[in-house]
Amino acid sequence: MSDLDVEQIKLSSRGLRGSILDGLADPATGAIAESDTVLTKFHGLYQQDDRDQRQRRREARLEPLYQFMLRVRIPGGDISPEQWAALDRVATDLANGTLRLTTRQTVQFHGLAKESLQTLMRRLDAVLLDSIAACGDVNRNVMSRIEPNAGPLEAELLDRARRLSERLLPATNAWREIWIDGEKIDPDQPPEPEPLYGATYLPRKFKAGIALPPVNDVDILSQDLGFIAIAEGERLLGFNVTVGGGMGCSHGQADTFPRLADVIGFIAPEALLAVAEAVLTIQRDHGERVNRKRARFKYTIESHGLDWLKAEIVERSGVELAPARPFQFTHNGDSLGWQEQPDGRWRLGLFVENGRLLPRQLEALRPIIAGRVERIRFTPNQNLVLGGIAGSDRKAIQAELATAGLGESNTSALRRHAMACVALPTCGLAMAEAERYLPDLLTRIEELAARHDIEQLPITIRMSGCPNGCSRPYLAEIGFVGRAPGRYNFYLGAAFDGTRLNRLYRDNADETRILADIDELFGRFATERRPEEHFGDFLIRAGIIEAVRHGSEVNAPIPVVVP
């Protein structure tokens, strides 16, 4: 399917309806029409198949084992216990028994059969959840900082994330008509107008988030549009606006690259929605629509420049950008363990390896969340935060979670700062393993770290099965991006706080080569590092790899000094 085909499908979709209902009703296949797979993404759905089963089914002359992945829209990753229970039931009854926490503070379900999709959507709707715009060429789930102390400022930022999500939603009623009402839509009836998106929506996906220094848990510079909250105590002064971040690129195509966002100015709190709408419509009107590999907002900025962009924002929003305010980040991880809330209750940051909650873990969480937790937050690093817990429940909860293999107990700092995308067997873009492989690779890396007595030093490690970078591997001090089964591009040198990209260190490396390199690098780090120096910073100071100044350098074939 060509890029122009995608644009035509959106244009003729009658507000993202297409022939989705007809495809759902067809019992002859587990799939839907190819053109409708473009549209279902806007409804939060990806059609996939089990790649582990492809060859066997091909030999048996069966169609691929088609299934669907559904992603939920949860701004800021905040839900109630009742909503958690609904997600748990869907995972258990309709999906593959697991719940996957994502890197955008939401959840997704895997292994869904076509015939269960409407049931799933209705269960979401019953608890005031939906999957509208969780995928597709629109603004996706809006992220928001999780503040360990759970003060009023966190609540204000979460509220602004929700309002931003609502403002940037498509206007079409297709999701409710197809999934909740289940009615055949009159093809002669004109679709609702889309005042924000227009008939062809955006050229590509668009991501937005809100950060609160000093913690950069949302990796704000990876977002197309970001707002860095500037505060005095619990009083919000305004936001520094960031534009043009994005992680995706393509192997071997130098004109595609990850990019860090630029900070372009400061705005008052009440200007956030107007500026966001202006930025989104600029991308709608000026983004690339012929070549989808160059269709992200970062390339629009590269083509037109920041001065042009700032002038467009002012003209469209009526908001003047003041000089950016000073800020500083310290890290981009999550706060794990117990933290006391201002109201005297407790919240627990719960480590979930690669975000995958297994059946026994879901079972262990049910009585805890149903009776002893007030709110649940999904973190940007695939973990859980359970809030509003009475101090008297802490000991029992800790024991129950440990029995189910949940939490950071006996887990190294390396593992706590690692994450992976789903990759095989379900993602159609994956070139190599990620979620299923990273835990084993981490065990070997932990052994090397222990040999050099650095196993409890935090180092960000991220793995993606393809160069699209859903796990944000280009912002990891050690990054792995799949090239082929068992082989990865190996990146080094990003900043621990998420403010510097890494650089390609070893192309198309296998595990033996990767471990040999890491062993040597850890040895030097252990003996040569300065106090409090992070691994990525050390690699640059020691001349092992050169700092990246622009995303186009991340994959550039330039020589490095090999230790």
C-alpha positions in Angstrom: 0.0 0.0 0.0 1.5 3.3 -1.1 1.6 6.5 1.0 -0.8 8.1 -1.4 -3.2 5.2 -0.9 -3.2 5.9 2.8 -4.2 9.5 2.2 -7.0 8.4 -0.2 -8.3 5.9 2.3 -8.5 8.5 5.0 -10.2 11.0 2.6 -12.9 8.5 1.5 -13.4 6.9 4.9 -16.5 8.9 5.8 -15.1 10.0 9.0 -13.0 6.9 9.8 -15.9 4.5 9.2 -14.8 2.8 5.9 -16.2 -0.8 5.7 -15.2 -1.8 9.2 -18.6 -3.0 10.2 -18.8 -5.2 7.1 -15.4 -6.7 7.9 -16.4 -7.5 11.5 -19.4 -9.4 10.2 -17.5 -11.5 7.7 -17.1 -15.0 9.2 -14.9 -16.3 6.4 -11.7 -14.7 7.7 -10.2 -13.5 11.0 -9.0 -10.4 9.2 -10.6 -7.2 7.9 -10.0 -5.5 4.6 -6.5 -4.0 4.1 -7.9 -0.5 3.6 -9.8 -0.8 6.9 -6.6 -1.6 8.8 -5.6 2.0 8.1 -8.8 3.2 9.7 -8.9 0.9 12.7 -5.7 2.4 14.0 -7.6 5.6 14.7 -9.9 3.4 16.8 -7.0 2.1 18.8 -6.7 -1.2 16.9 -3.8 -2.9 15.0 -4.5 -6.0 13.0 -1.6 -8.4 13.5 -0.9 -12.1 13.2 1.1 -14.6 15.3 4.4 -14.7 13.5 5.5 -17.8 15.5 2.7 -19.6 13.7 3.1 -18.2 10.2 5.2 -21.0 8.6 3.2 -23.8 10.2 -0.1 -22.3 9.0 1.3 -21.6 5.6 2.3 -25.3 5.2 -1.2 -26.3 6.4 -2.7 -23.9 3.8 -4.4 -21.8 6.4 -4.6 -18.1 6.6 -2.3 -16.4 9.1 -3.5 -16.5 12.7 -5.0 -13.0 12.6 -5.5 -11.2 15.8 -5.8 -7.7 17.1 -3.9 -5.4 19.5 -6.0 -2.7 21.2 -4.5 0.3 22.9 -6.6 2.3 25.4 -6.6 6.2 25.6 -5.8 7.1 29.2 -4.4 10.6 29.5 -1.7 10.8 32.1 -2.2 7.1 32.8 -4.7 7.7 35.7 -7.6 5.3 36.4 -9.8 4.2 39.2 -10.0 0.7 40.8 -13.3 0.1 38.9 -11.6 0.9 35.6 -8.7 -1.4 36.5 -11.1 -4.2 37.2 -12.6 -3.8 33.7 -9.2 -3.8 32.1 -8.3 -6.9 34.1 -11.4 -8.7 33.0 -10.8 -7.9 29.3 -7.3 -9.2 29.6 -8.5 -12.4 31.2 -11.7 -13.1 29.2 -11.0 -11.7 25.8 -7.2 -11.2 25.3 -4.2 -13.5 25.8 -4.5 -13.4 29.6 -1.9 -10.6 30.0 -2.0 -6.8 30.3 0.7 -4.8 28.7 1.7 -1.4 30.1 3.1 0.8 27.4 5.7 3.6 27.2 2.9 6.2 26.8 1.2 5.6 30.1 -1.6 3.4 28.9 -2.3 -0.3 28.4 -2.7 -2.6 25.4 -4.3 -6.0 24.9 -2.9 -8.7 22.7 -4.3 -11.8 21.0 -7.8 -10.4 20.5 -10.1 -12.2 18.1 -12.2 -10.2 15.6 -15.4 -11.4 17.0 -14.6 -10.2 20.5 -13.8 -6.6 19.6 -17.2 -5.1 20.0 -17.6 -6.8 23.4 -14.3 -5.3 24.5 -15.2 -1.8 23.4 -18.5 -1.9 25.2 -16.7 -3.0 28.4 -14.4 0.0 28.1 -17.3 2.3 27.5 -19.2 1.0 30.5 -16.4 2.4 32.8 -15.9 5.6 30.8 -12.8 4.5 28.9 -12.2 4.4 25.2 -9.6 3.8 22.5 -10.3 6.8 20.3 -7.1 8.1 18.8 -4.9 5.8 20.8 -3.2 5.1 17.4 -3.4 6.5 13.9 -2.5 9.9 12.3 -3.8 12.0 15.1 -2.6 13.2 18.5 -2.2 10.0 20.7 -2.3 9.4 24.4 -1.2 12.6 26.3 1.5 11.9 28.9 1.9 13.6 32.2 4.6 13.6 35.0 4.0 11.4 38.0 5.0 13.3 41.1 6.0 11.0 44.0 4.7 13.4 46.6 1.2 13.5 44.9 0.7 17.2 45.7 -1.7 19.7 44.1 0.6 20.5 41.3 0.6 16.9 40.0 -3.2 17.0 40.1 -3.2 20.2 38.1 -0.9 18.9 35.5 -2.9 15.7 35.2 -6.1 17.8 34.7 -4.3 19.8 31.9 -3.2 16.6 30.2 -6.8 15.4 30.2 -8.1 18.7 28.8 -5.3 18.7 26.1 -6.4 15.1 25.1 -10.0 16.2 24.8 -9.2 19.3 22.8 -7.1 17.3 20.3 -9.6 14.4 19.8 -11.1 13.9 16.3 -14.7 15.1 16.0 -16.0 11.9 14.3 -18.6 9.8 16.1 -17.4 6.7 14.2 -16.0 5.0 17.3 -19.3 5.0 19.1 -21.4 4.1 16.1 -19.3 1.1 15.1 -18.3 -0.3 18.5 -21.0 0.7 20.9 -24.2 1.1 18.9 -23.2 -1.5 16.3 -25.4 0.0 13.7 -24.9 0.1 9.9 -24.1 3.6 9.0 -25.8 5.1 5.9 -23.1 5.4 3.2 -25.0 8.4 1.7 -24.9 10.3 5.0 -22.1 12.9 5.0 -19.6 12.5 7.8 -19.3 15.1 10.6 -16.9 17.9 9.7 -13.4 17.7 11.3 -12.7 21.3 12.2 -9.3 20.5 13.7 -8.0 17.7 11.6 -9.7 18.0 8.2 -10.7 15.2 5.9 -7.3 13.5 5.8 -6.3 14.1 9.5 -2.5 14.4 10.1 0.2 13.2 7.8 1.5 10.9 10.6 1.1 10.2 14.3 1.6 13.1 16.8 2.6 12.8 20.4 2.3 15.3 23.3 3.2 15.3 26.9 3.7 17.4 30.1 6.9 17.3 32.2 7.7 18.7 35.6 11.5 19.1 36.4 13.6 17.8 37.8 12.2 14.4 36.7 11.9 13.8 33.0 9.9 10.6 33.2 7.9 11.4 30.1 11.0 11.9 28.0 9.7 15.3 27.0 12.2 15.9 24.3 11.0 12.8 22.4 7.6 14.3 22.0 6.3 16.2 18.9 4.9 18.7 21.3 5.9 19.2 24.9 5.2 21.4 27.8 7.8 21.7 30.6 6.0 23.0 33.7 7.8 25.8 35.5 6.6 26.1 39.1 7.4 27.8 42.4 6.5 25.3 45.1 3.0 24.1 44.2 2.2 27.2 42.1 2.3 26.7 38.3 3.9 29.7 36.6 3.6 28.4 33.1 5.3 26.2 30.5 8.4 26.1 28.4 7.1 24.8 25.0 9.1 22.1 23.1 8.6 21.1 19.5 9.9 18.5 17.1 10.9 15.5 19.0 10.5 12.0 17.6 12.3 8.6 17.9 11.5 6.8 14.6 13.9 6.3 11.7 14.6 3.7 9.0 17.7 1.5 8.6 19.9 2.7 5.8 18.0 5.9 5.1 20.1 8.9 6.2 17.3 11.4 5.7 15.3 9.8 8.5 16.6 10.1 12.1 15.6 10.4 15.7 15.4 14.0 16.9 15.3 15.9 20.2 12.7 18.6 20.5 13.7 22.3 20.6 12.7 24.6 23.5 11.1 27.6 21.7 9.7 29.8 24.5 7.6 30.2 27.6 3.8 30.6 27.8 1.3 31.2 30.6 -0.7 28.2 31.9 -4.0 29.4 30.2 -2.3 29.5 26.8 -1.5 25.7 26.6 -4.5 24.6 24.6 -4.3 27.4 22.1 -0.7 26.8 21.4 -1.2 23.0 21.2 -4.0 23.5 18.6 -1.8 25.9 16.6 1.1 23.5 16.5 -1.2 20.6 15.5 -2.8 22.5 12.7 0.6 23.7 11.4 1.6 20.0 11.0 -1.8 19.3 9.4 -1.3 22.0 6.8 2.5 21.7 6.2 3.5 18.1 7.0 4.7 15.8 4.3 1.9 13.7 2.8 3.7 11.9 -0.1 6.5 10.1 1.8 5.3 8.8 5.2 8.9 8.1 6.3 9.4 11.9 6.3 5.9 12.8 7.5 6.5 13.4 11.2 6.5 16.9 12.7 10.2 16.9 13.3 10.8 16.8 9.5 8.4 19.7 9.0 10.5 21.7 11.4 13.7 20.6 9.6 12.3 21.8 6.3 10.8 25.1 7.4 12.9 26.2 10.4 12.2 27.3 13.9 11.7 30.9 13.1 9.0 30.1 10.6 7.4 27.8 13.1 7.3 30.3 15.9 5.8 33.0 13.7 3.1 30.5 12.6 2.3 29.6 16.2 1.9 33.3 17.2 -0.3 34.0 14.1 -2.6 31.0 14.7 -2.8 31.1 18.5 -2.4 34.8 19.2 0.0 33.8 22.0 3.4 35.5 22.1 6.3 33.3 23.2 8.3 34.7 26.0 12.0 33.6 26.6 12.2 30.1 28.0 12.6 29.9 31.7 15.6 28.0 33.3 15.0 24.3 34.2 17.1 21.2 34.9 16.3 17.5 34.7 18.1 14.9 36.8 16.8 11.5 35.3 14.1 10.0 33.2 13.2 7.0 35.3 10.3 6.3 37.7 10.2 6.6 41.5 9.8 3.1 42.7 9.0 1.8 46.2 6.9 3.4 49.0 6.4 7.2 49.2 4.2 9.0 51.8 1.5 11.2 50.3 0.7 14.7 51.8 -2.5 13.3 53.2 -0.6 10.7 55.3 -1.5 7.7 53.1 1.0 6.0 50.9 1.7 5.3 47.2 3.7 2.4 45.8 5.8 2.6 42.7 5.7 -1.0 41.4 8.3 -2.3 39.0 6.8 -4.4 36.2 9.5 -5.9 33.9 8.9 -4.6 30.3 5.4 -3.7 31.4 4.0 -7.2 31.0 1.6 -8.3 33.7 1.1 -12.1 33.6 -2.0 -14.0 34.8 -0.7 -14.8 38.3 0.3 -11.2 38.7 -3.1 -9.9 37.7 -4.6 -12.3 40.1 -2.4 -11.1 42.9 -3.3 -7.5 42.2 -7.1 -8.0 42.2 -7.7 -8.0 46.0 -5.1 -5.3 46.6 -6.6 -2.9 44.1 -10.2 -3.7 44.8 -10.1 -3.0 48.5 -7.0 -1.0 49.4 -6.0 1.3 46.5 -7.7 4.6 45.7 -6.1 5.4 42.3 -3.8 3.7 39.8 -1.2 5.4 37.5 0.6 3.9 34.6 4.1 5.3 34.3 6.1 6.3 31.2 8.5 3.5 31.9 6.0 0.6 31.9 5.5 0.5 35.7 2.5 0.9 38.1 1.8 3.4 40.8 -0.8 2.4 43.4 -2.0 5.3 45.4 -4.1 6.1 48.5 -2.9 3.1 50.5 -3.4 3.1 54.3 -0.1 2.7 56.2 -1.5 -0.3 58.0 -1.9 -2.2 54.7 1.7 -1.8 53.5 3.3 -4.9 55.1 0.6 -7.2 53.8 0.5 -5.7 50.3 4.3 -6.0 50.1 4.2 -9.7 51.0 1.4 -10.4 48.5 3.2 -8.7 45.7 6.5 -10.5 46.4 4.7 -13.8 46.2 3.5 -13.0 42.7 7.0 -11.8 41.6 6.1 -8.2 41.4 8.2 -5.2 42.6 11.8 -4.2 42.6 12.9 -6.5 45.5 16.2 -8.2 44.5 16.2 -6.4 41.2 19.3 -4.7 40.0 19.4 -1.0 39.1 20.2 -2.0 35.6 17.0 -3.9 35.3 14.9 -1.2 36.9 16.1 1.3 34.3 15.5 -1.0 31.3 12.6 -1.4 29.0 11.7 -3.0 25.7 9.0 -2.8 23.1 6.7 -5.8 22.4 8.3 -6.8 19.1 7.9 -10.5 18.1 5.7 -12.5 17.8 2.9 -10.0 17.2 4.3 -6.7 15.9 4.4 -6.8 12.1 7.3 -4.3 12.0 9.7 -6.2 14.3 13.0 -7.4 12.8 14.3 -9.0 16.0 13.1 -9.9 19.5 12.8 -7.3 22.3 10.4 -8.0 25.2 11.1 -11.8 25.1 14.8 -11.4 24.8 15.9 -8.4 26.9 15.4 -10.1 30.3 17.9 -12.8 29.4 20.4 -10.4 27.9 20.1 -8.2 31.1 21.0 -11.3 33.2 24.3 -11.5 31.3 24.9 -7.8 31.5 24.2 -7.9 35.2 26.9 -10.6 35.6 29.3 -8.3 33.8 28.4 -5.4 36.0 28.8 -7.5 39.1 32.3 -8.6 37.9 33.2 -4.9 37.8 31.3 -4.0 41.0 28.9 -1.6 39.4 25.7 -3.7 39.4 23.8 -1.2 41.6 24.7 1.9 39.5 21.7 3.0 37.4 22.3 2.8 33.6 19.4 3.2 31.1 19.1 0.2 28.8 16.4 0.0 26.1 15.7 -2.4 23.3 13.5 -2.0 20.3 12.7 -4.7 17.7 12.8 -2.2 14.8 14.1 1.4 14.2 10.7 3.0 14.9 11.9 3.1 18.5 8.7 2.6 20.6 10.8 2.0 23.7 12.8 5.2 23.0 16.1 3.3 22.6 17.9 6.4 21.2 17.6 8.1 24.6 19.2 5.2 26.4 22.8 5.1 27.6 22.9 1.6 26.1 20.4 1.1 23.2 19.6 -1.8 21.1 17.6 -1.7 17.8 16.8 -4.8 15.9 18.3 -5.5 12.5 17.5 -9.2 12.0 16.9 -12.2 14.2 19.6 -12.2 16.9 21.3 -9.0 15.6 21.1 -5.4 16.7 22.4 -2.0 16.1 24.2 -1.1 19.4 24.1 2.5 20.6 25.9 4.3 23.3 26.2 7.7 25.0 22.8 9.2 25.7 22.3 11.3 28.8 20.8 9.8 31.9 18.3 12.6 32.1 17.0 12.2 28.6 18.5 15.4 27.1 21.0 13.9 24.7 20.7 11.2 22.0 23.0 8.2 21.7 25.2 7.3 18.7 25.7 4.1 16.8 28.7 2.2 18.3 28.4 -1.2 16.6 26.3 -2.1 13.6 24.5 -5.4 13.2 26.1 -6.9 16.3 25.2 -10.3 17.8 25.1 -11.2 21.5 28.7 -12.3 21.7 30.0 -9.0 20.2 27.6 -7.0 22.4 28.7 -8.6 25.6 32.4 -8.4 24.8 32.0 -4.7 24.2 30.0 -4.1 27.3 32.5 -6.1 29.4 35.4 -3.9 28.2 33.4 -0.6 28.6 32.2 -1.6 32.1 35.8 -2.3 33.1 36.9 1.2 32.1 33.8 2.8 33.7 34.5 1.1 37.0 38.1 2.3 37.2 38.0 5.6 35.4 34.6 7.2 36.2 34.4 10.3 38.3 32.1 10.5 41.5 28.5 10.7 40.5 29.3 10.4 36.8 26.8 8.6 34.7 27.8 5.9 32.1 26.7 7.9 29.1 28.6 11.0 30.2 31.7 8.9 31.0 31.7 7.4 27.5 31.8 10.9 26.0 34.4 12.4 28.4 36.7 9.4 27.9 36.5 9.8 24.1 35.0 6.4 23.6 32.1 7.9 21.6 31.4 11.4 20.4 28.4 13.4 21.7 25.5 13.8 19.3 24.7 17.4 18.4 21.8 16.6 15.9 19.7 13.5 15.3 21.1 13.0 11.8 24.4 12.0 13.5 22.9 9.1 15.5 23.4 6.6 12.6 26.1 8.4 10.8 29.0 6.1 9.8 31.7 8.1 11.5 34.8 6.6 13.2 34.8 6.1 16.9 37.6 5.5 19.3 37.3 1.8 20.3 38.8 1.1 23.8 
